[in-house]
Structure formats: C-alpha cells, structure tokens
Amino acid sequence: MMFTGIVQGRGRIQSLERKGNITTLGIEIPSKEGLEIGGSVSIDGVCLTATSIKNEVTFDLIPETLKRTTLGELNVGSDVNVERAMRMGDELGGHILSGHIISTAQIKSVVNQDYKIIAPLHIAEFIHEKGYIAVDGISLTVGKTDGEGGFEVHIIPETLRLTTLGSKTSGSSVNIEIDAMTQTVVETVKRVMASKEV
C-alpha cells in the first residue's frame, strides 16, 4: 500500500486495550467510506491494518511498532493524523510514502509556522534541503539542515488546521519517514564510492 502524505484529517483515539503483546487502538476517523477489514490506513504516518469497522475503526499494534514509533505514547482522547491508502486514479499531491517509519525525532522549537526538528544522526545523510520528508505522516519539504539530523520545515496554515502538527510543542516526539528515492540515491552512491576504494 502507498500513501501521499496529504493528511485527510484528524482522528481521535476512542479506546485502547492491551492484551498480551497486542495493543488495540479504536480510532474515530474522518471517513470510513469504502474501508474494509484488512484495509490500510496511515495513523500519524504509520501504516496500520483495520481489524474491525464499527463506530470506530480498530487497529492492532505489535511491540515492534510501539518501539519504533510514537504510537505507544497515545492515550484515549489523543488526536492523530489520518490518511487512507492511495487508490488507482488518486491525485498525488505530496510524495510517495510507505507508512514504514525509519525513526522518531524531537521538535526542538516552534516559532510561528517554522519548526526545527532533531532526527537521529544515523538518518542525517538522507535529509537534504528542498528534499521531501514525512513528519507524522505529513509530506513536507525540508528547509535548512545542519548535516547532523537537525532540519527545519515551514508549515502553511491549512496544514496546521488539518493535522495535529499545530498542537506539537518543543519536546514533542514525531514519526519520521524519509523519501525512498533519496535513500536509494544516497545508498547507491555510497556503494559505488566504496567499490572504487577497493
């Protein structure tokens, strides 16, 4: 399944249940039209599978998902970004996303609509000015970077209105998915350079 990073609206956690190693979230989402059990939905950028569809939609989370993302920090009443999987013929307004989070990051500061975010050093090489990045499932263009994982994004009012980003403050954690094309190019160049050094 693929996503575009164009969040369709906010959902709200209605229930949270832990049984053994499985955490089940019940989420009220903006629209259930056409959604079937087994369908994919991006929740704060994480690709999840619908396990039941009633007044709320339920999703099962395994320990690996909770470990690698911010979803383990959610509580009943928490708002989340929601995007349904792309369908044939949909407009691609953002960039192609898989919903596979590479890391979490931390918001360092928020000044008006400018956000400074600190990502782990091991993904810094994939974050480039004017490149794409997804923050909590939102497709954004990278502003300035410091080469060590720090980067800026500038958010338009409509994005703040539709998503949870406007409620994030300094110290908030966010999910990061890097642009797959950027990752492929960087890793290919590294392999070519390494082969020339042998």
C-alpha positions in Angstrom: 0.0 0.0 0.0 1.1 3.6 -0.7 0.2 7.0 0.8 0.9 10.5 -0.4 1.5 12.4 2.9 -1.6 14.5 2.3 -3.4 14.0 5.6 -7.2 13.8 5.1 -8.0 14.9 8.6 -7.6 14.2 12.3 -8.9 11.1 14.1 -9.4 10.6 17.8 -8.4 7.6 20.0 -11.7 6.3 21.4 -10.4 3.1 23.1 -7.1 1.5 24.0 -6.8 -2.1 25.1 -3.7 -4.2 25.9 -3.9 -8.0 25.7 -0.6 -9.8 26.0 1.8 -8.4 23.3 -1.0 -6.8 21.3 -2.3 -3.2 21.8 -5.6 -2.5 20.1 -6.5 1.1 19.2 -10.0 2.1 18.5 -10.0 5.3 16.4 -12.7 7.6 15.1 -11.5 8.5 11.6 -12.8 11.3 9.3 -14.3 8.8 6.8 -14.9 5.1 6.7 -16.5 5.1 3.2 -15.1 2.2 1.2 -12.9 1.0 4.0 -12.9 -2.8 4.5 -11.4 -5.0 7.2 -7.8 -5.6 6.1 -7.6 -2.1 4.5 -4.5 0.1 5.2 -4.7 3.4 7.0 -1.9 5.7 7.9 -2.1 6.8 11.5 0.5 9.5 12.4 2.4 8.2 9.4 2.4 4.5 10.5 0.7 2.0 8.1 -1.9 0.1 10.1 -4.4 -2.6 9.1 -8.1 -2.2 10.0 -9.2 -5.2 12.1 -12.9 -4.1 12.7 -15.1 -1.3 11.5 -18.0 0.0 13.6 -18.4 3.5 15.0 -14.7 3.4 15.4 -12.0 1.5 13.4 -9.7 -0.8 15.4 -6.0 -1.5 14.7 -3.7 -4.0 16.3 -0.2 -2.8 17.2 2.7 -5.2 17.9 5.6 -4.4 20.3 7.9 -3.5 17.3 5.5 -0.8 16.2 5.3 0.6 19.7 9.1 0.6 20.0 9.9 2.3 16.7 7.1 4.9 16.6 5.2 7.4 18.8 2.0 5.3 18.8 2.9 3.9 22.2 2.6 7.4 23.7 -1.1 7.7 22.6 -4.0 7.8 25.1 -7.8 7.8 24.9 -8.6 11.3 23.6 -5.4 11.8 21.7 -5.7 13.2 18.2 -3.9 11.6 15.3 -3.3 12.3 11.6 -5.3 10.0 9.3 -4.7 9.2 5.6 -6.4 6.4 3.7 -4.3 4.3 1.3 -4.0 5.6 -2.3 -6.4 4.2 -4.9 -5.9 4.0 -8.6 -6.6 7.4 -10.1 -6.0 9.4 -6.9 -4.1 12.7 -7.3 -0.6 12.5 -6.0 -0.4 15.8 -4.1 2.6 15.0 -1.8 5.2 12.3 -2.4 5.0 8.5 -2.3 5.1 7.1 1.3 5.0 3.5 2.5 4.0 4.1 6.1 7.2 2.5 7.3 8.7 4.7 10.0 12.5 4.9 10.0 12.8 6.7 13.3 11.2 9.1 15.7 12.5 12.6 16.1 12.0 15.5 18.5 10.7 19.0 17.9 13.4 21.4 19.1 11.5 24.7 18.7 8.3 26.1 17.1 8.3 29.8 16.1 5.2 30.9 14.3 4.9 28.3 11.5 8.6 27.3 11.5 9.5 24.1 13.1 13.0 22.9 14.0 13.3 19.1 14.4 16.2 17.0 15.6 16.4 13.5 14.0 18.9 10.8 14.9 22.4 11.2 13.4 22.1 7.9 11.5 19.5 9.2 9.2 21.1 12.7 8.7 22.6 11.7 5.3 19.0 11.2 3.9 17.8 14.7 4.9 18.6 17.4 2.4 17.4 20.9 1.8 14.5 21.1 -0.6 14.1 17.3 -0.3 11.0 15.5 0.9 10.3 14.1 4.4 7.2 12.9 6.2 6.6 14.1 9.7 3.8 12.2 11.5 2.6 11.2 8.0 2.6 14.8 6.6 4.5 15.3 3.4 6.8 18.3 3.9 9.7 20.0 2.1 12.9 20.2 4.1 14.3 23.7 4.8 17.7 24.3 6.2 19.6 21.4 7.6 22.7 21.2 9.9 24.0 17.9 8.4 23.7 16.2 11.8 20.0 15.4 11.8 18.7 18.8 12.5 16.3 20.3 9.9 13.6 22.9 9.5 10.2 22.7 8.0 7.8 25.7 7.2 4.2 24.8 7.7 1.3 26.5 5.8 -1.9 27.4 7.9 -4.0 24.8 6.1 -1.7 22.0 7.2 -1.8 23.3 10.7 -5.6 23.3 10.5 -6.0 19.8 9.1 -3.3 18.0 11.1 -2.1 17.6 14.7 1.1 19.5 14.0 -0.3 22.7 15.3 -0.6 21.1 18.8 3.0 20.0 18.9 5.4 21.9 21.0 9.1 21.9 21.9 10.0 18.4 23.1 7.2 16.6 21.3 8.1 13.4 19.5 7.2 12.8 15.9 7.4 9.9 13.4 9.8 10.3 10.5 9.7 8.6 7.1 12.4 9.6 4.7 11.9 9.9 1.0 12.6 6.5 -0.6 14.1 8.0 -3.7 16.6 10.0 -1.7 17.5 6.9 0.4 18.1 4.9 -2.8 20.3 7.5 -4.4 22.4 8.1 -1.3 22.9 4.4 -0.7 23.7 3.7 -4.3 26.3 6.5 -4.4 27.9 5.1 -1.2 28.1 1.6 -2.7 29.7 3.0 -5.9 32.2 5.1 -3.9 33.1 2.1 -1.7 33.7 -0.1 -4.7 36.1 2.4 -6.1 38.1 2.5 -2.9 38.8 -1.3 -3.0 
